[in-house]
């Protein structure tokens, strides 16, 4: 399948085309009417430089900087940053589940990556800026915020070239990412969050401290949510590859589901306390239904508060 069609699925984009993703909190940048800003009036002031990436308008390359650094840098202006959204996409080993299922099911990685790509498409066609960060225990790849539609092609290339591996470490990672996001905007986290819950909470608190509008799309597989295993099963670690357990899953089901409910409750409560939008999404749910439900629910809540 063509990678553009794989991540930018026409049926999904069509379903969300009449919806919108708006900032709940004050964001920074020039405003064209959709998003609130702490700044008044129009601004076309030079804001900063950032490295050039394929798809950027060559008219914005700063040739004076190129002459000094022998590297391409692009000038950014306030008018290009209506809403700056950063998509943080988990590419740790656990996102590769299910491996070798033979059923044609999407892995959590493919599902979350398609959600991210769909949101990027929606934001750019809203004339907002969006960037992408792939992470596990560190930042694997990072694309700067762009309003250029050609950047969607670059995003698909980066996603397609990534193979989920390694462990997750959100505590230090979210601190590092917070330092890389200099202005208030929207941060969308797409992850299974399968790591220590206290680390998750502290990481979210760090991002929220900078007054970003944060959305958490918690992507889990149907097996993880329902634990449907009946026969004797060998469970293998995806982030700890040397770890495996051969056991009767029916003897574990009750305690597993109890632990899962406690984990989800803590994450959901932490998000609620920090005014973070949280949505639990099962990969058994169709992409278009999951995304339209999330966007429509968020729009309804915002209109209710208005």
Residue pairs with C-beta under 8 A, 6 or more apart in sequence:
3 156
3 157
3 159
3 160
4 152
4 153
4 156
6 110
6 114
6 156
6 160
7 113
7 114
7 117
7 118
7 155
7 156
7 159
7 160
8 117
8 118
8 121
8 152
8 156
9 114
9 118
9 287
9 288
11 288
12 114
12 118
12 287
12 288
12 291
13 118
13 121
13 122
15 288
15 291
15 292
16 118
16 122
16 288
16 291
16 292
16 295
17 122
17 125
19 122
19 292
19 295
19 296
19 299
20 34
20 122
20 126
20 295
20 299
21 85
21 119
21 122
21 123
21 126
21 186
21 295
21 298
22 34
22 35
22 83
22 298
22 299
22 302
23 35
23 36
23 83
23 185
23 186
23 213
24 213
24 275
24 277
24 302
25 184
25 211
25 212
25 213
25 275
26 36
26 37
26 38
26 184
26 211
27 35
27 36
27 37
27 83
27 84
27 183
27 184
27 185
27 186
27 213
28 37
28 38
28 39
28 81
28 84
28 183
28 184
28 185
29 35
29 37
29 39
29 78
29 81
29 82
29 83
29 84
29 183
29 185
30 37
30 39
30 42
30 43
30 44
30 78
30 79
30 80
30 81
30 82
31 37
31 39
31 82
32 82
32 127
34 82
34 83
34 126
34 128
35 82
35 83
35 128
39 78
42 79
43 78
43 79
44 77
44 78
44 79
45 77
45 78
46 75
46 76
46 77
47 76
47 77
47 78
47 81
48 76
48 182
49 62
49 65
49 73
49 74
49 75
49 76
50 73
50 74
50 76
50 144
51 71
51 72
51 73
51 74
51 144
52 61
52 71
52 72
52 73
52 74
53 143
53 144
53 146
53 151
53 154
54 150
54 153
54 154
55 146
55 148
55 150
55 151
55 153
55 154
56 74
56 146
56 148
56 151
57 74
57 148
60 74
60 75
60 76
61 72
61 73
61 74
61 75
62 73
62 74
62 75
65 71
65 73
66 72
66 73
80 129
80 147
81 129
81 145
81 147
81 183
82 126
82 127
82 128
82 129
82 147
83 123
83 126
83 128
83 129
83 185
83 186
84 128
84 129
84 130
84 131
84 145
84 183
84 185
84 186
85 119
85 123
85 128
85 129
85 130
85 131
85 145
85 185
85 186
85 187
85 188
86 130
86 131
86 132
86 133
86 145
86 177
86 181
86 185
86 186
86 187
86 188
87 116
87 119
87 120
87 130
87 131
87 132
87 133
87 188
87 190
88 133
88 135
88 177
88 187
88 188
88 189
88 190
88 191
89 112
89 113
89 116
89 132
89 133
89 134
89 135
89 159
89 190
89 191
90 112
90 135
90 136
90 168
90 189
90 190
90 191
90 192
90 193
91 109
91 134
91 135
91 136
91 140
91 162
91 163
91 164
91 165
92 135
92 136
92 137
92 164
92 165
92 166
92 167
92 168
92 194
92 239
93 136
93 164
93 165
93 166
93 167
93 238
93 239
93 241
94 108
94 164
94 168
94 192
94 194
94 238
94 239
95 107
95 108
95 109
95 112
95 164
95 191
95 192
95 219
96 107
96 108
96 109
96 163
96 164
96 165
96 238
97 107
97 108
97 221
97 223
97 224
97 238
98 105
98 107
98 221
98 223
99 107
99 238
105 283
106 114
106 283
107 164
107 283
108 192
108 219
108 220
108 221
108 283
109 164
111 219
111 281
111 283
111 287
112 190
112 191
112 217
112 219
113 159
113 190
114 287
115 190
115 217
115 219
115 281
115 287
115 290
115 291
116 132
116 159
116 188
116 190
117 152
117 155
117 156
117 159
118 287
118 291
119 130
119 188
119 291
120 130
120 132
120 152
120 155
121 152
122 295
123 129
123 130
124 130
124 146
124 147
124 148
124 149
124 151
124 152
125 149
127 147
128 147
129 145
129 146
129 147
130 145
130 146
130 147
130 151
131 142
131 143
131 144
131 145
131 146
132 141
132 142
132 143
132 155
132 158
132 159
133 139
133 141
133 142
133 143
133 177
134 140
134 141
134 142
134 158
134 159
134 162
135 173
135 177
136 164
136 165
136 166
136 167
136 168
136 169
137 166
137 167
137 168
137 169
137 173
138 169
138 173
138 176
139 173
139 176
139 177
139 180
140 162
141 158
141 162
142 180
143 151
143 154
143 155
143 158
145 185
166 239
167 195
167 239
167 240
168 191
168 194
168 195
168 239
169 195
169 199
170 191
170 193
170 195
170 199
170 200
170 203
171 196
171 199
171 200
171 202
171 203
173 203
174 202
174 203
174 204
174 206
174 207
175 203
175 206
177 207
178 206
178 207
178 209
178 210
181 187
181 210
181 212
184 210
184 211
184 212
184 213
185 212
185 213
186 212
186 213
186 214
186 215
187 207
187 212
187 213
187 214
187 215
188 214
188 215
188 217
189 214
189 215
189 216
189 217
190 217
190 219
191 216
191 217
191 218
191 219
192 218
192 219
192 220
192 224
193 200
193 216
193 218
193 267
194 239
197 263
197 266
197 267
200 267
200 270
201 266
201 267
201 270
204 214
204 216
204 270
204 271
204 274
204 276
205 274
207 214
208 214
208 274
208 275
208 276
214 271
214 274
214 276
214 277
215 276
215 277
215 278
215 279
215 298
216 267
216 271
216 276
216 277
216 278
216 279
217 279
217 281
217 294
218 264
218 267
218 278
218 279
218 280
218 281
219 281
219 283
220 280
220 281
220 282
220 283
221 282
221 283
221 284
222 228
222 282
222 283
222 284
223 229
224 260
225 260
225 282
227 249
227 252
227 253
227 256
227 257
227 260
229 249
229 250
229 253
230 249
230 250
231 249
232 246
232 247
232 248
232 249
233 246
233 247
233 249
234 244
234 245
234 246
235 244
235 245
235 246
235 247
236 243
236 244
237 243
237 244
264 280
267 278
268 278
268 280
270 276
271 277
271 278
272 278
277 298
279 294
279 297
281 290
281 294
282 290
